[in-house]
Amino acid sequence: MSIESLREVMIAAGTAAQTDKISHHHYERPYSKCLQSFREQEEFAMLEIGYGTGAGVNFWRTVFPGAFVYCFDRDYEGGDERLQVMKVDQSDLDSLRQGVGQIAHPIDLIIDDGSHHPSHQLLTFSYLFQELLRGEGIYAIEDIETSYWRNGSLYGYATNYGLNDPWSTMEAFKTAADYVNKKFLCDEDKNLLQYRMMSIGFDPQAVGMIDSIRFSQNCILIDKSNLSDLQITPYGNEMGSRRFF
């Protein structure tokens, strides 16, 4: 299936499910470029955070008709033979652990469409990216617009961030983009990045498993490394302290 045809599938599925993933956010643009291979997998399971009205889950079940879909939601639980919705609060690490303990399939795709609060997005990523997502899987964080809200609120949570706010999801992943290249940093810079991430509750160990980061309108997509591919030989430690003009 071509990228364009997958995009058409997503648009049709979004219309049928009445989800704002397509009608408002147009996530079909980044998703159609990277999720095609999942439609070709015989065994595929995914997790979406945030059930709401069920529109998002119904969207994914249409796009991936053979998939087993898990969902974490703070207020709802239910399901059927190919869907399991569990009551999990993504702002609570113990709750996330309990939810992961109920998942029986390898997970290749995680979509965070939950509270949209930056602190919750970073906590959830730090845990699930390490503990649940398979190598070469994809983790998507939707609705990162809250990183730019100076005085807002959503689902009862205050969102007082803004451009360049060090506590926001966007700034955390800008730092993560540097940390992806940690092999080429001098020790001082590497320690600085680790300190920055830990100070906001963003786990450097999880970030160290990132293969690549893609920034798109209102979402971030993160590819997880196959752990056997992480050993990269740098040019040499002295390169980290030299400046070239």
CYANA upper distance limits for C-alpha pairs under 8 A (distance plus 0.5 A):
  1 MET  CA      5 SER  CA      6.72
  1 MET  CA      6 LEU  CA      7.05
  1 MET  CA     36 GLN  CA      7.79
  2 SER  CA      6 LEU  CA      6.79
  2 SER  CA     36 GLN  CA      8.46
  3 ILE  CA      7 ARG  CA      6.69
  3 ILE  CA     32 SER  CA      6.17
  3 ILE  CA     33 LYS  CA      6.46
  3 ILE  CA     36 GLN  CA      7.60
  4 GLU  CA      8 GLU  CA      6.83
  4 GLU  CA     32 SER  CA      7.92
  5 SER  CA      9 VAL  CA      6.78
  6 LEU  CA     10 MET  CA      6.73
  6 LEU  CA     32 SER  CA      6.18
  6 LEU  CA     36 GLN  CA      7.26
  7 ARG  CA     11 ILE  CA      6.72
  7 ARG  CA     28 GLU  CA      6.17
  7 ARG  CA     29 ARG  CA      7.49
  7 ARG  CA     31 TYR  CA      8.46
  7 ARG  CA     32 SER  CA      5.63
  8 GLU  CA     12 ALA  CA      6.66
  9 VAL  CA     13 ALA  CA      6.52
  9 VAL  CA     63 VAL  CA      7.10
 10 MET  CA     14 GLY  CA      6.41
 10 MET  CA     22 ILE  CA      8.10
 10 MET  CA     28 GLU  CA      6.48
 10 MET  CA     32 SER  CA      8.20
 10 MET  CA     59 PHE  CA      8.34
 10 MET  CA     63 VAL  CA      6.72
 11 ILE  CA     15 THR  CA      6.73
 11 ILE  CA     22 ILE  CA      6.69
 11 ILE  CA     28 GLU  CA      7.31
 12 ALA  CA     16 ALA  CA      6.76
 13 ALA  CA     17 ALA  CA      6.53
 13 ALA  CA     59 PHE  CA      6.02
 13 ALA  CA     62 THR  CA      6.36
 13 ALA  CA     63 VAL  CA      6.96
 14 GLY  CA     18 GLN  CA      6.22
 14 GLY  CA     19 THR  CA      5.91
 14 GLY  CA     20 ASP  CA      7.97
 14 GLY  CA     21 LYS  CA      7.38
 14 GLY  CA     22 ILE  CA      5.98
 14 GLY  CA     23 SER  CA      7.66
 14 GLY  CA     59 PHE  CA      6.23
 15 THR  CA     19 THR  CA      7.39
 15 THR  CA     22 ILE  CA      8.00
 15 THR  CA     23 SER  CA      7.84
 16 ALA  CA     59 PHE  CA      8.23
 17 ALA  CA     55 ALA  CA      5.68
 17 ALA  CA     56 GLY  CA      7.78
 17 ALA  CA     58 ASN  CA      6.34
 17 ALA  CA     59 PHE  CA      5.94
 18 GLN  CA     23 SER  CA      8.39
 18 GLN  CA     55 ALA  CA      6.68
 19 THR  CA     23 SER  CA      7.29
 19 THR  CA     55 ALA  CA      5.73
 19 THR  CA     56 GLY  CA      6.47
 19 THR  CA     59 PHE  CA      7.65
 20 ASP  CA     24 HIS  CA      5.36
 20 ASP  CA     25 HIS  CA      6.70
 20 ASP  CA     26 HIS  CA      8.41
 21 LYS  CA     25 HIS  CA      5.66
 21 LYS  CA     26 HIS  CA      6.42
 21 LYS  CA     27 TYR  CA      6.14
 21 LYS  CA     28 GLU  CA      8.19
 21 LYS  CA     56 GLY  CA      7.97
 22 ILE  CA     26 HIS  CA      4.75
 22 ILE  CA     27 TYR  CA      6.26
 22 ILE  CA     28 GLU  CA      6.73
 25 HIS  CA    217 GLN  CA      8.44
 25 HIS  CA    218 ASN  CA      7.84
 27 TYR  CA     31 TYR  CA      6.54
 27 TYR  CA    219 CYS  CA      8.50
 28 GLU  CA     32 SER  CA      5.98
 29 ARG  CA     33 LYS  CA      7.52
 30 PRO  CA     34 CYS  CA      7.50
 30 PRO  CA    216 SER  CA      7.25
 31 TYR  CA     35 LEU  CA      6.22
 32 SER  CA     36 GLN  CA      6.94
 35 LEU  CA     39 ARG  CA      7.89
 36 GLN  CA     40 GLU  CA      7.70
 37 SER  CA     41 GLN  CA      7.24
 38 PHE  CA     44 PHE  CA      7.35
 38 PHE  CA     64 PHE  CA      8.20
 39 ARG  CA     63 VAL  CA      8.23
 39 ARG  CA     64 PHE  CA      6.36
 42 GLU  CA     66 GLY  CA      8.19
 43 GLU  CA     66 GLY  CA      8.34
 43 GLU  CA     67 ALA  CA      7.59
 44 PHE  CA     66 GLY  CA      7.88
 44 PHE  CA     67 ALA  CA      5.57
 44 PHE  CA     68 PHE  CA      7.05
 44 PHE  CA    106 PRO  CA      8.39
 44 PHE  CA    107 ILE  CA      7.90
 44 PHE  CA    108 ASP  CA      7.47
 45 ALA  CA     67 ALA  CA      5.83
 45 ALA  CA     68 PHE  CA      5.17
 45 ALA  CA     69 VAL  CA      6.28
 45 ALA  CA     70 TYR  CA      8.08
 45 ALA  CA    105 HIS  CA      6.86
 45 ALA  CA    106 PRO  CA      7.03
 45 ALA  CA    107 ILE  CA      5.71
 45 ALA  CA    108 ASP  CA      6.80
 45 ALA  CA    109 LEU  CA      7.74
 46 MET  CA     67 ALA  CA      7.84
 46 MET  CA     68 PHE  CA      7.10
 46 MET  CA     69 VAL  CA      5.70
 46 MET  CA     70 TYR  CA      6.62
 46 MET  CA    107 ILE  CA      5.70
 46 MET  CA    108 ASP  CA      6.39
 46 MET  CA    109 LEU  CA      5.28
 46 MET  CA    110 ILE  CA      6.34
 47 LEU  CA     69 VAL  CA      6.39
 47 LEU  CA     70 TYR  CA      5.09
 47 LEU  CA     71 CYS  CA      5.89
 47 LEU  CA     72 PHE  CA      8.09
 47 LEU  CA    107 ILE  CA      7.52
 47 LEU  CA    109 LEU  CA      6.89
 47 LEU  CA    110 ILE  CA      5.32
 47 LEU  CA    111 ILE  CA      6.82
 48 GLU  CA     57 VAL  CA      7.65
 48 GLU  CA     69 VAL  CA      8.03
 48 GLU  CA     70 TYR  CA      6.86
 48 GLU  CA     71 CYS  CA      5.29
 48 GLU  CA     72 PHE  CA      7.06
 48 GLU  CA    110 ILE  CA      6.30
 48 GLU  CA    111 ILE  CA      5.18
 48 GLU  CA    112 ASP  CA      6.50
 48 GLU  CA    113 ASP  CA      7.30
 49 ILE  CA     71 CYS  CA      6.02
 49 ILE  CA     72 PHE  CA      5.26
 49 ILE  CA     73 ASP  CA      6.77
 49 ILE  CA     90 GLN  CA      8.42
 49 ILE  CA    110 ILE  CA      8.30
 49 ILE  CA    111 ILE  CA      6.69
 49 ILE  CA    112 ASP  CA      5.36
 49 ILE  CA    113 ASP  CA      5.83
 49 ILE  CA    114 GLY  CA      5.52
 50 GLY  CA     71 CYS  CA      7.20
 50 GLY  CA     72 PHE  CA      6.33
 50 GLY  CA     73 ASP  CA      5.36
 50 GLY  CA     74 ARG  CA      8.10
 50 GLY  CA    112 ASP  CA      7.68
 50 GLY  CA    113 ASP  CA      5.81
 50 GLY  CA    114 GLY  CA      4.62
 50 GLY  CA    115 SER  CA      7.81
 51 TYR  CA     55 ALA  CA      8.13
 51 TYR  CA     56 GLY  CA      7.40
 51 TYR  CA     57 VAL  CA      7.25
 51 TYR  CA     71 CYS  CA      7.09
 51 TYR  CA     72 PHE  CA      7.48
 51 TYR  CA     73 ASP  CA      6.02
 51 TYR  CA     76 TYR  CA      7.84
 51 TYR  CA     85 VAL  CA      8.20
 51 TYR  CA    114 GLY  CA      8.24
 52 GLY  CA     73 ASP  CA      8.14
 54 GLY  CA     58 ASN  CA      6.62
 55 ALA  CA     59 PHE  CA      6.62
 56 GLY  CA     60 TRP  CA      6.95
 57 VAL  CA     61 ARG  CA      6.72
 57 VAL  CA     69 VAL  CA      8.04
 57 VAL  CA     71 CYS  CA      8.15
 58 ASN  CA     62 THR  CA      6.77
 59 PHE  CA     63 VAL  CA      6.81
 60 TRP  CA     64 PHE  CA      6.36
 60 TRP  CA     65 PRO  CA      8.39
 60 TRP  CA     69 VAL  CA      8.43
 61 ARG  CA     65 PRO  CA      5.64
 61 ARG  CA     66 GLY  CA      8.21
 61 ARG  CA     67 ALA  CA      7.35
 61 ARG  CA     69 VAL  CA      7.73
 67 ALA  CA     82 ARG  CA      7.66
 68 PHE  CA     82 ARG  CA      5.30
 68 PHE  CA     83 LEU  CA      6.46
 69 VAL  CA     82 ARG  CA      6.78
 69 VAL  CA     83 LEU  CA      5.41
 69 VAL  CA     84 GLN  CA      7.06
 70 TYR  CA     83 LEU  CA      6.31
 70 TYR  CA     84 GLN  CA      5.40
 70 TYR  CA     85 VAL  CA      6.34
 70 TYR  CA     86 MET  CA      8.31
 70 TYR  CA    103 ILE  CA      8.15
 71 CYS  CA     83 LEU  CA      8.29
 71 CYS  CA     84 GLN  CA      6.74
 71 CYS  CA     85 VAL  CA      5.04
 71 CYS  CA     86 MET  CA      6.70
 72 PHE  CA     85 VAL  CA      6.37
 72 PHE  CA     86 MET  CA      5.61
 72 PHE  CA     87 LYS  CA      6.46
 72 PHE  CA     88 VAL  CA      5.68
 72 PHE  CA     89 ASP  CA      7.99
 72 PHE  CA     90 GLN  CA      8.33
 72 PHE  CA     99 GLY  CA      7.83
 73 ASP  CA     77 GLU  CA      7.70
 73 ASP  CA     85 VAL  CA      7.50
 73 ASP  CA     86 MET  CA      6.69
 73 ASP  CA     87 LYS  CA      5.60
 73 ASP  CA     88 VAL  CA      5.80
 73 ASP  CA     89 ASP  CA      7.05
 73 ASP  CA     90 GLN  CA      8.48
 73 ASP  CA    114 GLY  CA      7.96
 74 ARG  CA     87 LYS  CA      5.69
 74 ARG  CA     88 VAL  CA      5.56
 74 ARG  CA     89 ASP  CA      5.21
 74 ARG  CA     90 GLN  CA      7.96
 75 ASP  CA     87 LYS  CA      6.55
 75 ASP  CA     88 VAL  CA      8.43
 76 TYR  CA     85 VAL  CA      7.62
 76 TYR  CA     86 MET  CA      7.39
 76 TYR  CA     87 LYS  CA      6.21
 77 GLU  CA     84 GLN  CA      8.13
 77 GLU  CA     85 VAL  CA      5.22
 77 GLU  CA     86 MET  CA      5.23
 77 GLU  CA     87 LYS  CA      5.98
 78 GLY  CA     84 GLN  CA      6.67
 78 GLY  CA     85 VAL  CA      5.57
 78 GLY  CA     86 MET  CA      7.42
 79 GLY  CA     83 LEU  CA      5.30
 79 GLY  CA     84 GLN  CA      5.07
 79 GLY  CA     85 VAL  CA      6.19
 80 ASP  CA     84 GLN  CA      7.10
 86 MET  CA     99 GLY  CA      7.35
 87 LYS  CA     99 GLY  CA      8.24
 88 VAL  CA     95 SER  CA      5.96
 88 VAL  CA     96 LEU  CA      6.65
 88 VAL  CA     98 GLN  CA      8.29
 88 VAL  CA     99 GLY  CA      6.58
 89 ASP  CA     95 SER  CA      6.24
 89 ASP  CA     96 LEU  CA      7.23
 90 GLN  CA     95 SER  CA      7.52
 90 GLN  CA     96 LEU  CA      6.55
 90 GLN  CA    114 GLY  CA      8.12
 90 GLN  CA    115 SER  CA      8.37
 90 GLN  CA    120 HIS  CA      6.69
 90 GLN  CA    123 LEU  CA      8.29
 90 GLN  CA    124 THR  CA      6.60
 91 SER  CA    119 SER  CA      8.29
 91 SER  CA    120 HIS  CA      5.52
 91 SER  CA    123 LEU  CA      7.65
 91 SER  CA    124 THR  CA      7.94
 92 ASP  CA     96 LEU  CA      6.87
 93 LEU  CA     97 ARG  CA      6.72
 93 LEU  CA    123 LEU  CA      8.04
 93 LEU  CA    124 THR  CA      8.28
 93 LEU  CA    127 TYR  CA      8.37
 94 ASP  CA     98 GLN  CA      6.78
 95 SER  CA     99 GLY  CA      6.76
 96 LEU  CA    100 VAL  CA      6.72
 96 LEU  CA    124 THR  CA      8.14
 97 ARG  CA    101 GLY  CA      6.74
 98 GLN  CA    102 GLN  CA      7.32
 99 GLY  CA    103 ILE  CA      7.50
100 VAL  CA    132 LEU  CA      7.55
106 PRO  CA    132 LEU  CA      8.10
106 PRO  CA    133 LEU  CA      7.96
106 PRO  CA    134 ARG  CA      7.16
107 ILE  CA    132 LEU  CA      6.98
107 ILE  CA    133 LEU  CA      5.80
107 ILE  CA    134 ARG  CA      6.41
107 ILE  CA    137 GLY  CA      8.13
108 ASP  CA    133 LEU  CA      6.38
108 ASP  CA    134 ARG  CA      6.07
108 ASP  CA    135 GLY  CA      8.43
108 ASP  CA    136 GLU  CA      8.13
108 ASP  CA    137 GLY  CA      5.03
108 ASP  CA    138 ILE  CA      6.94
109 LEU  CA    133 LEU  CA      7.47
109 LEU  CA    137 GLY  CA      6.24
109 LEU  CA    138 ILE  CA      5.52
109 LEU  CA    139 TYR  CA      6.38
109 LEU  CA    140 ALA  CA      8.40
110 ILE  CA    133 LEU  CA      7.72
110 ILE  CA    138 ILE  CA      7.01
110 ILE  CA    139 TYR  CA      5.28
110 ILE  CA    140 ALA  CA      6.69
111 ILE  CA    139 TYR  CA      6.56
111 ILE  CA    140 ALA  CA      5.33
111 ILE  CA    141 ILE  CA      6.59
111 ILE  CA    142 GLU  CA      7.77
112 ASP  CA    116 HIS  CA      8.47
112 ASP  CA    121 GLN  CA      7.78
112 ASP  CA    139 TYR  CA      8.34
112 ASP  CA    140 ALA  CA      6.63
112 ASP  CA    141 ILE  CA      5.31
112 ASP  CA    142 GLU  CA      6.44
113 ASP  CA    141 ILE  CA      7.31
113 ASP  CA    142 GLU  CA      6.02
113 ASP  CA    143 ASP  CA      7.57
115 SER  CA    120 HIS  CA      7.68
115 SER  CA    121 GLN  CA      8.43
115 SER  CA    154 LEU  CA      8.00
115 SER  CA    155 TYR  CA      7.25
116 HIS  CA    120 HIS  CA      7.82
116 HIS  CA    121 GLN  CA      7.13
116 HIS  CA    142 GLU  CA      7.94
116 HIS  CA    143 ASP  CA      6.39
116 HIS  CA    144 ILE  CA      7.24
116 HIS  CA    146 THR  CA      7.24
116 HIS  CA    154 LEU  CA      8.23
117 HIS  CA    121 GLN  CA      6.62
117 HIS  CA    146 THR  CA      7.20
117 HIS  CA    154 LEU  CA      8.23
117 HIS  CA    157 TYR  CA      7.67
117 HIS  CA    159 THR  CA      7.35
118 PRO  CA    122 LEU  CA      6.67
118 PRO  CA    144 ILE  CA      8.05
118 PRO  CA    146 THR  CA      7.54
118 PRO  CA    147 SER  CA      6.94
118 PRO  CA    159 THR  CA      8.49
118 PRO  CA    167 TRP  CA      8.09
118 PRO  CA    168 SER  CA      6.02
118 PRO  CA    169 THR  CA      5.55
119 SER  CA    123 LEU  CA      6.70
119 SER  CA    167 TRP  CA      8.10
119 SER  CA    168 SER  CA      7.90
119 SER  CA    169 THR  CA      7.94
119 SER  CA    201 GLY  CA      8.40
120 HIS  CA    124 THR  CA      6.43
121 GLN  CA    125 PHE  CA      6.57
121 GLN  CA    141 ILE  CA      7.78
121 GLN  CA    169 THR  CA      7.52
122 LEU  CA    126 SER  CA      6.49
122 LEU  CA    169 THR  CA      7.02
122 LEU  CA    201 GLY  CA      7.71
122 LEU  CA    202 PHE  CA      6.37
123 LEU  CA    127 TYR  CA      6.94
123 LEU  CA    201 GLY  CA      7.23
123 LEU  CA    202 PHE  CA      7.17
124 THR  CA    128 LEU  CA      6.41
124 THR  CA    129 PHE  CA      8.50
125 PHE  CA    129 PHE  CA      5.89
125 PHE  CA    206 ALA  CA      8.40
126 SER  CA    130 GLN  CA      7.18
126 SER  CA    202 PHE  CA      6.66
126 SER  CA    203 ASP  CA      5.89
126 SER  CA    206 ALA  CA      5.93
126 SER  CA    207 VAL  CA      8.09
127 TYR  CA    131 GLU  CA      6.49
127 TYR  CA    132 LEU  CA      8.42
127 TYR  CA    206 ALA  CA      7.93
128 LEU  CA    132 LEU  CA      5.51
128 LEU  CA    133 LEU  CA      6.90
129 PHE  CA    133 LEU  CA      5.77
129 PHE  CA    139 TYR  CA      7.73
129 PHE  CA    206 ALA  CA      6.83
129 PHE  CA    224 LYS  CA      8.18
130 GLN  CA    205 GLN  CA      8.47
130 GLN  CA    206 ALA  CA      6.00
130 GLN  CA    209 MET  CA      8.08
133 LEU  CA    137 GLY  CA      6.63
133 LEU  CA    138 ILE  CA      8.19
133 LEU  CA    139 TYR  CA      8.26
133 LEU  CA    224 LYS  CA      8.29
134 ARG  CA    224 LYS  CA      8.01
135 GLY  CA    224 LYS  CA      5.97
135 GLY  CA    225 SER  CA      5.96
135 GLY  CA    226 ASN  CA      4.99
135 GLY  CA    227 LEU  CA      7.16
136 GLU  CA    223 ASP  CA      6.75
136 GLU  CA    224 LYS  CA      5.41
136 GLU  CA    225 SER  CA      5.83
136 GLU  CA    226 ASN  CA      5.93
137 GLY  CA    223 ASP  CA      6.52
137 GLY  CA    224 LYS  CA      5.99
137 GLY  CA    225 SER  CA      8.42
138 ILE  CA    221 LEU  CA      7.30
138 ILE  CA    222 ILE  CA      6.22
138 ILE  CA    223 ASP  CA      5.23
138 ILE  CA    224 LYS  CA      6.75
139 TYR  CA    221 LEU  CA      6.26
139 TYR  CA    222 ILE  CA      5.60
139 TYR  CA    223 ASP  CA      6.97
139 TYR  CA    224 LYS  CA      8.19
140 ALA  CA    219 CYS  CA      7.42
140 ALA  CA    220 ILE  CA      6.20
140 ALA  CA    221 LEU  CA      4.90
140 ALA  CA    222 ILE  CA      6.74
141 ILE  CA    219 CYS  CA      5.94
141 ILE  CA    220 ILE  CA      5.74
141 ILE  CA    221 LEU  CA      6.97
142 GLU  CA    218 ASN  CA      6.72
142 GLU  CA    219 CYS  CA      4.92
142 GLU  CA    220 ILE  CA      7.23
143 ASP  CA    218 ASN  CA      5.70
143 ASP  CA    219 CYS  CA      6.37
144 ILE  CA    148 TYR  CA      8.48
144 ILE  CA    169 THR  CA      7.40
144 ILE  CA    170 MET  CA      7.60
144 ILE  CA    218 ASN  CA      5.66
144 ILE  CA    219 CYS  CA      6.18
144 ILE  CA    220 ILE  CA      8.13
145 GLU  CA    149 TRP  CA      7.52
145 GLU  CA    218 ASN  CA      6.16
146 THR  CA    159 THR  CA      6.92
146 THR  CA    161 TYR  CA      7.98
147 SER  CA    159 THR  CA      8.12
147 SER  CA    161 TYR  CA      6.16
147 SER  CA    162 GLY  CA      6.43
147 SER  CA    163 LEU  CA      7.86
147 SER  CA    165 ASP  CA      8.27
147 SER  CA    168 SER  CA      5.48
147 SER  CA    169 THR  CA      6.44
147 SER  CA    170 MET  CA      6.67
148 TYR  CA    161 TYR  CA      6.31
148 TYR  CA    162 GLY  CA      4.45
148 TYR  CA    163 LEU  CA      5.92
148 TYR  CA    168 SER  CA      8.45
149 TRP  CA    159 THR  CA      6.63
149 TRP  CA    160 ASN  CA      6.52
149 TRP  CA    161 TYR  CA      5.90
149 TRP  CA    162 GLY  CA      5.69
150 ARG  CA    159 THR  CA      7.28
150 ARG  CA    160 ASN  CA      4.98
150 ARG  CA    161 TYR  CA      5.16
150 ARG  CA    162 GLY  CA      5.27
151 ASN  CA    158 ALA  CA      8.03
151 ASN  CA    159 THR  CA      6.68
151 ASN  CA    160 ASN  CA      5.34
151 ASN  CA    161 TYR  CA      7.80
152 GLY  CA    158 ALA  CA      6.41
152 GLY  CA    159 THR  CA      5.46
152 GLY  CA    160 ASN  CA      6.70
153 SER  CA    157 TYR  CA      5.81
153 SER  CA    158 ALA  CA      4.74
153 SER  CA    159 THR  CA      5.64
153 SER  CA    160 ASN  CA      8.48
154 LEU  CA    158 ALA  CA      7.12
154 LEU  CA    159 THR  CA      7.77
161 TYR  CA    165 ASP  CA      6.15
161 TYR  CA    167 TRP  CA      7.82
161 TYR  CA    168 SER  CA      6.83
162 GLY  CA    168 SER  CA      8.25
164 ASN  CA    168 SER  CA      8.31
164 ASN  CA    171 GLU  CA      6.65
165 ASP  CA    171 GLU  CA      7.11
166 PRO  CA    171 GLU  CA      6.10
166 PRO  CA    172 ALA  CA      7.38
166 PRO  CA    200 ILE  CA      8.43
167 TRP  CA    171 GLU  CA      7.43
167 TRP  CA    172 ALA  CA      7.46
167 TRP  CA    200 ILE  CA      6.44
168 SER  CA    172 ALA  CA      6.74
169 THR  CA    173 PHE  CA      6.81
170 MET  CA    174 LYS  CA      6.74
171 GLU  CA    175 THR  CA      6.81
172 ALA  CA    176 ALA  CA      6.71
172 ALA  CA    197 MET  CA      7.32
172 ALA  CA    202 PHE  CA      7.89
173 PHE  CA    177 ALA  CA      6.59
174 LYS  CA    178 ASP  CA      7.50
175 THR  CA    179 TYR  CA      6.92
175 THR  CA    193 LEU  CA      7.35
175 THR  CA    197 MET  CA      8.14
176 ALA  CA    180 VAL  CA      6.65
176 ALA  CA    207 VAL  CA      6.74
177 ALA  CA    181 ASN  CA      7.80
177 ALA  CA    212 SER  CA      8.41
177 ALA  CA    213 ILE  CA      7.37
178 ASP  CA    182 LYS  CA      7.30
178 ASP  CA    193 LEU  CA      8.49
179 TYR  CA    190 LYS  CA      7.89
179 TYR  CA    193 LEU  CA      7.34
179 TYR  CA    207 VAL  CA      7.71
179 TYR  CA    208 GLY  CA      7.65
180 VAL  CA    207 VAL  CA      7.75
180 VAL  CA    208 GLY  CA      6.99
180 VAL  CA    210 ILE  CA      7.00
180 VAL  CA    211 ASP  CA      7.64
180 VAL  CA    212 SER  CA      7.98
181 ASN  CA    185 LEU  CA      7.60
182 LYS  CA    190 LYS  CA      6.70
183 LYS  CA    232 ILE  CA      7.81
183 LYS  CA    233 THR  CA      8.08
183 LYS  CA    234 PRO  CA      6.36
184 PHE  CA    234 PRO  CA      6.32
184 PHE  CA    235 TYR  CA      7.95
184 PHE  CA    236 GLY  CA      8.19
184 PHE  CA    237 ASN  CA      7.82
184 PHE  CA    239 MET  CA      7.74
184 PHE  CA    240 GLY  CA      6.47
185 LEU  CA    189 ASP  CA      6.53
185 LEU  CA    190 LYS  CA      6.31
185 LEU  CA    237 ASN  CA      8.18
185 LEU  CA    239 MET  CA      8.40
185 LEU  CA    240 GLY  CA      5.33
185 LEU  CA    241 SER  CA      8.47
186 CYS  CA    190 LYS  CA      6.72
186 CYS  CA    237 ASN  CA      6.90
186 CYS  CA    238 GLU  CA      8.10
186 CYS  CA    239 MET  CA      8.19
186 CYS  CA    240 GLY  CA      4.84
186 CYS  CA    241 SER  CA      6.51
187 ASP  CA    191 ASN  CA      6.51
188 GLU  CA    192 LEU  CA      6.72
189 ASP  CA    193 LEU  CA      6.79
190 LYS  CA    194 GLN  CA      6.79
191 ASN  CA    195 TYR  CA      6.58
192 LEU  CA    196 ARG  CA      6.72
193 LEU  CA    197 MET  CA      6.75
194 GLN  CA    198 MET  CA      6.60
194 GLN  CA    204 PRO  CA      6.49
195 TYR  CA    199 SER  CA      6.48
196 ARG  CA    200 ILE  CA      7.39
197 MET  CA    201 GLY  CA      6.92
197 MET  CA    202 PHE  CA      5.32
197 MET  CA    203 ASP  CA      6.98
197 MET  CA    204 PRO  CA      6.93
198 MET  CA    202 PHE  CA      5.80
198 MET  CA    203 ASP  CA      6.49
198 MET  CA    204 PRO  CA      7.47
203 ASP  CA    207 VAL  CA      7.01
204 PRO  CA    208 GLY  CA      6.46
205 GLN  CA    209 MET  CA      7.38
206 ALA  CA    210 ILE  CA      7.79
209 MET  CA    224 LYS  CA      6.42
209 MET  CA    225 SER  CA      6.14
209 MET  CA    227 LEU  CA      7.68
209 MET  CA    230 LEU  CA      8.22
210 ILE  CA    222 ILE  CA      7.28
210 ILE  CA    223 ASP  CA      6.49
210 ILE  CA    224 LYS  CA      5.28
210 ILE  CA    225 SER  CA      6.06
211 ASP  CA    222 ILE  CA      8.03
211 ASP  CA    223 ASP  CA      5.87
211 ASP  CA    224 LYS  CA      5.72
211 ASP  CA    225 SER  CA      5.08
212 SER  CA    222 ILE  CA      6.42
212 SER  CA    223 ASP  CA      5.74
212 SER  CA    224 LYS  CA      7.80
213 ILE  CA    220 ILE  CA      7.60
213 ILE  CA    221 LEU  CA      6.37
213 ILE  CA    222 ILE  CA      5.10
213 ILE  CA    223 ASP  CA      6.93
214 ARG  CA    220 ILE  CA      6.24
214 ARG  CA    221 LEU  CA      5.53
214 ARG  CA    222 ILE  CA      6.80
215 PHE  CA    219 CYS  CA      6.95
215 PHE  CA    220 ILE  CA      5.27
215 PHE  CA    221 LEU  CA      7.05
216 SER  CA    220 ILE  CA      6.48
216 SER  CA    221 LEU  CA      8.32
225 SER  CA    229 ASP  CA      7.30
225 SER  CA    230 LEU  CA      7.42
226 ASN  CA    230 LEU  CA      7.69
235 TYR  CA    239 MET  CA      7.37
236 GLY  CA    240 GLY  CA      8.28
237 ASN  CA    241 SER  CA      8.23
238 GLU  CA    242 ARG  CA      7.18
